[in-house]
Amino acid sequence: MPPAGAEQHTGNNSPEVDLMRPPSSFSVSSSIKLHCQLVLLPHVGDQILNARMMSNNLKVGVVVEKGEDGLFTMESVCKAVNKVMEVDSEVGREVRANHAKLRELLSSEDLESSYIDGFCQNLKDLRLLALSCVNCHSDCK
């Protein structure tokens, strides 16, 4: 958490207050929008699924490999950071390119409203389908 009084000192428009939060408190989408490279250390539950999706499917981050004891090692963390940060690394280039594409999508102003509009349209379509089924079955009586 930011120190007491940070908002008065930096003002409400400054990203400094947000940047003083621990990095783990950012959502993945916020991290992507803020140009943070994703080095993922999943521990349990949905973290594991999200990390797989981000690294294997979307290819916007790298998962830190666990040792034989199930723990992360300093070497495995360094290896993952190097993969993401190295300019000449094939993995790094791919991650940065996919990261930029996803950041552009997430930064789209109408992204959320398009999902809401689509959801509303699907509800209307379901309603019409339900009404047509009711009319069809009432003719069968």
N, CA, C and O of each residue as an XYZ file, in Angstrom:
564
protein
N       0.835     -1.183      0.000
C       0.000      0.000      0.000
C       0.881      1.248      0.000
O       1.976      1.243      0.562
N       0.400      2.303     -0.626
C       1.153      3.556     -0.600
C       1.228      4.101      0.819
O       0.323      3.863      1.619
N       2.285      4.824      1.141
C       2.383      5.402      2.481
C       1.288      6.431      2.723
O       0.746      7.011      1.781
N       0.971      6.652      3.991
C      -0.056      7.625      4.349
C       0.311      8.990      3.791
O       1.457      9.430      3.890
N      -0.675      9.651      3.204
C      -0.452     10.985      2.663
C       0.086     11.004      1.245
O       0.303     12.082      0.690
N       0.306      9.857      0.649
C       0.880      9.816     -0.704
C      -0.039     10.462     -1.720
O       0.425     11.119     -2.653
N      -1.358     10.279     -1.544
C      -2.287     10.855     -2.513
C      -2.269     12.378     -2.455
O      -2.371     13.030     -3.494
N      -2.140     12.964     -1.247
C      -2.070     14.421     -1.169
C      -0.777     14.919     -1.798
O      -0.757     15.969     -2.440
N       0.299     14.167     -1.615
C       1.604     14.592     -2.124
C       1.688     14.486     -3.644
O       2.231     15.375     -4.299
N       1.154     13.404     -4.206
C       1.294     13.171     -5.642
C       0.098     13.649     -6.442
O       0.194     13.815     -7.658
N      -1.033     13.873     -5.778
C      -2.236     14.270     -6.504
C      -2.966     13.044     -7.017
O      -2.387     11.963     -7.130
N      -4.232     13.219     -7.325
C      -5.044     12.093     -7.778
C      -4.716     11.649     -9.193
O      -5.023     10.516     -9.564
N      -4.097     12.515     -9.998
C      -3.843     12.185    -11.396
C      -2.517     11.480    -11.616
O      -2.208     11.094    -12.743
N      -1.746     11.308    -10.591
C      -0.417     10.730    -10.735
C      -0.461      9.215    -10.623
O      -1.123      8.678     -9.735
N       0.252      8.506    -11.531
C       0.301      7.048    -11.418
C       1.201      6.576    -10.285
O       1.259      5.378    -10.006
N       1.912      7.505     -9.618
C       2.857      7.111     -8.572
C       2.172      6.356     -7.438
O       2.739      5.412     -6.888
N       0.948      6.771     -7.086
C       0.239      6.097     -5.999
C      -0.024      4.654     -6.397
O       0.169      3.745     -5.589
N      -0.461      4.430     -7.633
C      -0.704      3.068     -8.098
C       0.586      2.270     -8.158
O       0.593      1.078     -7.852
N       1.675      2.914     -8.548
C       2.939      2.207     -8.697
C       3.569      1.849     -7.358
O       4.477      1.020     -7.307
N       3.096      2.465     -6.267
C       3.645      2.148     -4.949
C       3.007      0.904     -4.345
O       3.449      0.422     -3.303
N       1.966      0.382     -4.998
C       1.366     -0.859     -4.509
C       2.329     -2.001     -4.787
O       3.148     -1.917     -5.702
N       2.236     -3.066     -4.003
C       3.082     -4.228     -4.310
C       2.742     -4.761     -5.695
O       1.568     -4.788     -6.064
N       3.738     -5.188     -6.475
C       3.476     -5.653     -7.838
C       2.463     -6.785     -7.919
O       1.751     -6.906     -8.916
N       2.388     -7.608     -6.894
C       1.458     -8.733     -6.936
C       0.007     -8.283     -6.854
O      -0.892     -9.079     -7.121
N      -0.247     -7.026     -6.491
C      -1.624     -6.569     -6.377
C      -2.182     -6.077     -7.704
O      -3.378     -5.801     -7.801
N      -1.344     -5.961     -8.727
C      -1.834     -5.582    -10.045
C      -2.518     -6.772    -10.690
O      -2.099     -7.913    -10.497
N      -3.558     -6.515    -11.447
C      -4.143     -7.589    -12.242
C      -3.250     -7.812    -13.453
O      -2.414     -6.970    -13.781
N      -3.429     -8.934    -14.109
C      -2.636     -9.223    -15.302
C      -2.911     -8.171    -16.369
O      -1.986     -7.698    -17.029
N      -4.183     -7.802    -16.541
C      -4.502     -6.802    -17.565
C      -3.876     -5.452    -17.229
O      -3.408     -4.755    -18.129
N      -3.858     -5.072    -15.958
C      -3.201     -3.815    -15.569
C      -1.708     -3.879    -15.842
O      -1.117     -2.904    -16.307
N      -1.102     -5.010    -15.558
C       0.332     -5.170    -15.808
C       0.646     -5.031    -17.289
O       1.640     -4.409    -17.664
N      -0.195     -5.606    -18.123
C       0.023     -5.513    -19.570
C      -0.151     -4.078    -20.037
O       0.652     -3.584    -20.829
N      -1.190     -3.403    -19.556
C      -1.412     -2.004    -19.948
C      -0.261     -1.105    -19.511
O       0.034     -0.114    -20.180
N       0.395     -1.435    -18.394
C       1.494     -0.619    -17.872
C       2.859     -1.047    -18.414
O       3.894     -0.629    -17.896
N       2.858     -1.890    -19.468
C       4.092     -2.335    -20.133
C       4.988     -3.172    -19.220
O       6.201     -3.208    -19.423
N       4.416     -3.842    -18.223
C       5.206     -4.716    -17.356
C       5.393     -6.065    -18.042
O       4.437     -6.646    -18.555
N       6.617     -6.554    -18.048
C       6.856     -7.894    -18.580
C       6.390     -8.902    -17.537
O       6.597     -8.704    -16.339
N       5.760     -9.982    -17.992
C       5.169    -10.944    -17.068
C       6.092    -12.128    -16.825
O       6.355    -12.929    -17.721
N       6.574    -12.218    -15.600
C       7.307    -13.383    -15.119
C       6.403    -13.974    -14.047
O       6.226    -13.393    -12.977
N       5.836    -15.130    -14.348
C       4.750    -15.683    -13.554
C       5.241    -16.767    -12.602
O       5.916    -17.711    -13.013
N       4.892    -16.619    -11.321
C       5.252    -17.590    -10.288
C       3.966    -18.116     -9.652
O       3.608    -17.703     -8.549
N       3.270    -19.025    -10.338
C       1.990    -19.505     -9.801
C       2.193    -20.447     -8.618
O       3.087    -21.294     -8.621
N       1.343    -20.278     -7.607
C       1.443    -21.123     -6.415
C       0.304    -22.136     -6.357
O       0.547    -23.339     -6.269
N      -0.941    -21.654     -6.407
C      -2.091    -22.546     -6.232
C      -3.261    -22.111     -7.110
O      -3.288    -20.994     -7.627
N      -4.212    -23.005     -7.264
C      -5.510    -22.707     -7.857
C      -5.482    -22.003     -9.189
O      -4.805    -22.422    -10.128
N      -6.242    -20.912     -9.249
C      -6.392    -20.201    -10.516
C      -5.090    -19.554    -10.978
O      -4.950    -19.245    -12.161
N      -4.142    -19.344    -10.082
C      -2.848    -18.790    -10.499
C      -2.176    -19.715    -11.512
O      -1.568    -19.255    -12.478
N      -2.292    -21.008    -11.283
C      -1.675    -21.989    -12.185
C      -2.349    -21.945    -13.546
O      -1.673    -21.941    -14.575
N      -3.683    -21.913    -13.558
C      -4.420    -21.860    -14.827
C      -4.153    -20.556    -15.568
O      -3.939    -20.560    -16.780
N      -4.167    -19.442    -14.841
C      -3.902    -18.144    -15.471
C      -2.488    -18.080    -16.029
O      -2.273    -17.548    -17.118
N      -1.531    -18.614    -15.297
C      -0.143    -18.600    -15.763
C       0.011    -19.423    -17.038
O       0.706    -19.012    -17.968
N      -0.636    -20.581    -17.080
C      -0.587    -21.402    -18.300
C      -1.197    -20.662    -19.479
O      -0.649    -20.671    -20.581
N      -2.342    -20.017    -19.238
C      -2.995    -19.285    -20.318
C      -2.101    -18.149    -20.818
O      -1.952    -17.957    -22.025
N      -1.507    -17.398    -19.887
C      -0.660    -16.266    -20.270
C       0.605    -16.714    -20.997
O       1.050    -16.050    -21.932
N       1.187    -17.838    -20.572
C       2.456    -18.268    -21.172
C       2.264    -19.199    -22.362
O       2.921    -19.018    -23.388
N       1.390    -20.180    -22.255
C       1.247    -21.175    -23.320
C       0.300    -20.753    -24.431
O       0.595    -20.957    -25.609
N      -0.843    -20.161    -24.066
C      -1.846    -19.810    -25.065
C      -1.618    -18.427    -25.661
O      -1.480    -18.281    -26.875
N      -1.578    -17.413    -24.800
C      -1.418    -16.039    -25.281
C       0.037    -15.669    -25.538
O       0.324    -14.743    -26.296
N       0.943    -16.387    -24.910
C       2.388    -16.156    -25.049
C       2.765    -14.691    -24.771
O       3.449    -14.042    -25.563
N       2.290    -14.197    -23.610
C       2.608    -12.831    -23.185
C       3.448    -12.811    -21.914
O       3.672    -11.745    -21.339
N       3.909    -13.955    -21.474
C       4.727    -14.034    -20.269
C       5.437    -15.368    -20.200
O       5.236    -16.243    -21.042
N       6.269    -15.509    -19.186
C       7.044    -16.732    -18.978
C       6.787    -17.229    -17.559
O       6.845    -16.464    -16.596
N       6.501    -18.525    -17.451
C       6.294    -19.144    -16.142
C       7.642    -19.591    -15.591
O       8.444    -20.196    -16.302
N       7.879    -19.290    -14.332
C       9.098    -19.735    -13.657
C       8.937    -21.216    -13.336
O       7.941    -21.632    -12.745
N       9.925    -22.000    -13.732
C       9.878    -23.438    -13.471
C      10.199    -23.712    -12.005
O      11.050    -23.058    -11.403
N       9.494    -24.696    -11.448
C       9.740    -25.101    -10.063
C      10.805    -26.181    -10.034
O      10.964    -26.947    -10.984
N      11.532    -26.228     -8.926
C      12.526    -27.273     -8.733
C      11.863    -28.595     -8.385
O      10.639    -28.677     -8.282
N      12.671    -29.626     -8.205
C      12.154    -30.955     -7.865
C      11.372    -30.950     -6.556
O      10.477    -31.772     -6.358
N      11.709    -30.030     -5.671
C      11.024    -29.937     -4.382
C       9.732    -29.120     -4.461
O       9.060    -28.922     -3.449
N       9.383    -28.642     -5.667
C       8.164    -27.863     -5.848
C       8.315    -26.396     -5.521
O       7.327    -25.663     -5.492
N       9.541    -25.952     -5.274
C       9.797    -24.550     -4.939
C      10.495    -23.846     -6.096
O      11.144    -24.480     -6.928
N      10.350    -22.540     -6.132
C      11.050    -21.740     -7.127
C      12.482    -21.520     -6.650
O      12.722    -21.298     -5.463
N      13.415    -21.581     -7.568
C      14.812    -21.331     -7.218
C      15.244    -19.990     -7.787
O      14.630    -19.467     -8.718
N      16.301    -19.445     -7.221
C      16.839    -18.189     -7.722
C      17.240    -18.344     -9.192
O      17.029    -17.439     -9.999
N      17.813    -19.485     -9.524
C      18.250    -19.727    -10.898
C      17.070    -19.757    -11.862
O      17.152    -19.207    -12.961
N      15.961    -20.402    -11.453
C      14.804    -20.490    -12.352
C      14.135    -19.132    -12.534
O      13.627    -18.831    -13.614
N      14.132    -18.310    -11.481
C      13.580    -16.959    -11.603
C      14.454    -16.134    -12.543
O      13.937    -15.450    -13.426
N      15.766    -16.191    -12.363
C      16.692    -15.450    -13.235
C      16.553    -15.888    -14.685
O      16.579    -15.060    -15.595
N      16.406    -17.185    -14.897
C      16.259    -17.720    -16.253
C      14.996    -17.164    -16.915
O      15.032    -16.765    -18.080
N      13.882    -17.136    -16.181
C      12.622    -16.617    -16.719
C      12.722    -15.124    -17.006
O      12.261    -14.660    -18.049
N      13.318    -14.372    -16.092
C      13.488    -12.928    -16.303
C      14.348    -12.677    -17.538
O      14.027    -11.812    -18.352
N      15.430    -13.424    -17.680
C      16.302    -13.264    -18.849
C      15.573    -13.582    -20.145
O      15.756    -12.887    -21.144
N      14.744    -14.631    -20.142
C      13.982    -14.982    -21.346
C      13.103    -13.824    -21.795
O      13.023    -13.520    -22.985
N      12.451    -13.187    -20.846
C      11.529    -12.098    -21.168
C      12.272    -10.820    -21.556
O      11.836    -10.102    -22.456
N      13.378    -10.532    -20.893
C      14.041     -9.241    -21.053
C      15.094     -9.187    -22.161
O      15.369     -8.108    -22.684
N      15.687    -10.318    -22.530
C      16.751    -10.298    -23.530
C      16.208     -9.851    -24.880
O      15.217    -10.390    -25.374
N      16.863     -8.869    -25.465
C      16.434     -8.302    -26.742
C      16.579     -9.321    -27.866
O      15.715     -9.399    -28.739
N      17.649    -10.097    -27.859
C      17.927    -11.041    -28.939
C      17.277    -12.408    -28.743
O      17.410    -13.278    -29.604
N      16.588    -12.609    -27.643
C      15.963    -13.896    -27.352
C      14.704    -14.077    -28.204
O      13.876    -13.171    -28.302
N      14.570    -15.252    -28.818
C      13.373    -15.546    -29.614
C      12.125    -15.505    -28.738
O      11.095    -14.964    -29.139
N      12.220    -16.077    -27.547
C      11.093    -16.066    -26.608
C      10.747    -14.628    -26.235
O       9.574    -14.255    -26.220
N      11.761    -13.824    -25.935
C      11.536    -12.429    -25.565
C      10.858    -11.640    -26.670
O       9.939    -10.864    -26.410
N      11.312    -11.838    -27.914
C      10.695    -11.132    -29.052
C       9.232    -11.537    -29.212
O       8.364    -10.690    -29.420
N       8.967    -12.846    -29.112
C       7.594    -13.330    -29.260
C       6.701    -12.789    -28.143
O       5.582    -12.342    -28.396
N       7.198    -12.831    -26.917
C       6.429    -12.335    -25.774
C       6.138    -10.843    -25.932
O       5.006    -10.409    -25.718
N       7.141    -10.060    -26.301
C       6.930     -8.614    -26.454
C       5.954     -8.300    -27.585
O       5.131     -7.394    -27.451
N       6.032     -9.036    -28.701
C       5.110     -8.811    -29.821
C       3.673     -9.141    -29.411
O       2.756     -8.367    -29.685
N       3.477    -10.283    -28.759
C       2.136    -10.668    -28.310
C       1.629     -9.742    -27.213
O       0.439     -9.437    -27.136
N       2.543     -9.307    -26.378
C       2.238     -8.364    -25.297
C       1.681     -7.071    -25.900
O       0.681     -6.538    -25.418
N       2.330     -6.570    -26.953
C       1.898     -5.323    -27.603
C       0.509     -5.483    -28.214
O      -0.321     -4.580    -28.111
N       0.251     -6.626    -28.850
C      -1.069     -6.874    -29.451
C      -2.151     -6.910    -28.380
O      -3.211     -6.305    -28.541
N      -1.882     -7.622    -27.286
C      -2.871     -7.724    -26.215
C      -3.074     -6.376    -25.527
O      -4.198     -6.027    -25.166
N      -1.990     -5.616    -25.346
C      -2.101     -4.289    -24.735
C      -2.993     -3.395    -25.590
O      -3.818     -2.650    -25.060
N      -2.831     -3.465    -26.917
C      -3.662     -2.656    -27.815
C      -5.133     -3.046    -27.676
O      -6.007     -2.181    -27.621
N      -5.400     -4.346    -27.620
C      -6.773     -4.817    -27.451
C      -7.352     -4.355    -26.119
O      -8.468     -3.839    -26.074
N      -6.599     -4.537    -25.032
C      -7.090     -4.170    -23.704
C      -7.247     -2.664    -23.535
O      -8.036     -2.212    -22.706
N      -6.504     -1.888    -24.312
C      -6.571     -0.434    -24.212
C      -7.693      0.156    -25.056
O      -7.962      1.355    -24.984
N      -8.341     -0.671    -25.846
C      -9.440     -0.210    -26.690
C     -10.550      0.362    -25.812
O     -10.998     -0.279    -24.861
N     -10.983      1.573    -26.144
C     -11.983      2.248    -25.310
C     -13.332      1.548    -25.330
O     -14.067      1.597    -24.343
N     -13.670      0.894    -26.440
C     -14.985      0.277    -26.532
C     -14.970     -1.221    -26.248
O     -15.953     -1.907    -26.528
N     -13.878     -1.741    -25.700
C     -13.772     -3.180    -25.446
C     -14.871     -3.667    -24.506
O     -15.612     -4.591    -24.843
N     -14.980     -3.052    -23.332
C     -15.961     -3.511    -22.352
C     -17.382     -3.296    -22.846
O     -18.236     -4.163    -22.666
N     -17.646     -2.150    -23.466
C     -19.004     -1.891    -23.944
C     -19.385     -2.852    -25.065
O     -20.556     -3.205    -25.200
N     -18.407     -3.283    -25.877
C     -18.730     -4.234    -26.945
C     -19.150     -5.577    -26.355
O     -20.041     -6.233    -26.894
N     -18.523     -5.995    -25.258
C     -18.930     -7.239    -24.605
C     -20.323     -7.102    -23.996
O     -21.130     -8.029    -24.078
N     -20.606     -5.970    -23.396
C     -21.926     -5.742    -22.803
C     -22.985     -5.701    -23.896
O     -24.052     -6.297    -23.749
N     -22.695     -4.996    -25.004
C     -23.640     -4.932    -26.120
C     -23.900     -6.323    -26.690
O     -25.043     -6.672    -26.987
N     -22.851     -7.110    -26.842
C     -23.005     -8.477    -27.344
C     -23.834     -9.338    -26.404
O     -24.670    -10.126    -26.846
N     -23.599     -9.182    -25.106
C     -24.364     -9.934    -24.108
C     -25.843     -9.566    -24.181
O     -26.706    -10.443    -24.153
N     -26.135     -8.262    -24.277
C     -27.530     -7.806    -24.372
C     -28.189     -8.350    -25.637
O     -29.347     -8.766    -25.604
N     -27.460     -8.348    -26.746
C     -28.005     -8.881    -27.993
C     -28.296    -10.374    -27.860
O     -29.321    -10.851    -28.347
N     -27.413    -11.104    -27.213
C     -27.648    -12.539    -26.992
C     -28.886    -12.776    -26.132
O     -29.643    -13.713    -26.385
N     -29.100    -11.932    -25.113
C     -30.309    -12.056    -24.294
C     -31.563    -11.805    -25.123
O     -32.556    -12.518    -24.983
N     -31.519    -10.788    -25.992
C     -32.664    -10.498    -26.870
C     -32.933    -11.674    -27.803
O     -34.083    -12.060    -28.010
N     -31.869    -12.240    -28.363
C     -32.024    -13.386    -29.265
C     -32.633    -14.580    -28.536
O     -33.485    -15.278    -29.085
N     -32.192    -14.816    -27.293
C     -32.756    -15.911    -26.500
C     -34.235    -15.681    -26.205
O     -35.037    -16.614    -26.225
N     -34.577    -14.440    -25.933
C     -35.976    -14.095    -25.648
C     -36.831    -14.372    -26.881
O     -37.904    -14.967    -26.774
N     -36.357    -13.941    -28.056
C     -37.103    -14.186    -29.290
C     -37.234    -15.681    -29.567
O     -38.288    -16.149    -30.001
N     -36.171    -16.420    -29.317
C     -36.201    -17.868    -29.511
C     -37.206    -18.511    -28.562
O     -37.965    -19.396    -28.958
N     -37.210    -18.066    -27.314
C     -38.151    -18.607    -26.329
C     -39.588    -18.293    -26.732
O     -40.465    -19.149    -26.610
N     -39.839    -17.071    -27.212
C     -41.188    -16.695    -27.645
C     -41.625    -17.520    -28.846
O     -42.780    -17.941    -28.923
N     -40.718    -17.752    -29.778
C     -41.083    -18.546    -30.956
C     -41.363    -19.990    -30.562
O     -42.231    -20.629    -31.157
N     -40.655    -20.512    -29.584
C     -40.917    -21.876    -29.104
C     -42.275    -21.955    -28.424
O     -43.007    -22.927    -28.611
N     -42.621    -20.932    -27.631
C     -43.918    -20.898    -26.956
C     -45.024    -20.865    -27.995
O     -46.005    -21.599    -27.876
N     -44.880    -20.013    -29.027
C     -45.893    -19.917    -30.085
C     -46.008    -21.227    -30.853
O     -47.110    -21.653    -31.195
N     -44.892    -21.855    -31.120
C     -44.884    -23.118    -31.857
C     -45.604    -24.201    -31.071
O     -46.414    -24.942    -31.628
N     -45.313    -24.295    -29.793
C     -45.918    -25.341    -28.965
C     -47.386    -25.056    -28.667
O     -48.149    -25.993    -28.428
N     -47.802    -23.797    -28.674
C     -49.211    -23.493    -28.428
C     -50.056    -23.907    -29.627
O     -51.237    -24.211    -29.455
N     -49.495    -23.931    -30.838
C     -50.215    -24.373    -32.030
C     -50.416    -25.880    -32.027
O     -51.317    -26.392    -32.692
N     -49.588    -26.584    -31.290
C     -49.636    -28.043    -31.287
C     -50.729    -28.591    -30.384
O     -50.987    -29.795    -30.420
N     -51.379    -27.772    -29.581
C     -52.382    -28.249    -28.613
C     -53.635    -28.700    -29.286
O     -54.575    -29.129    -28.616
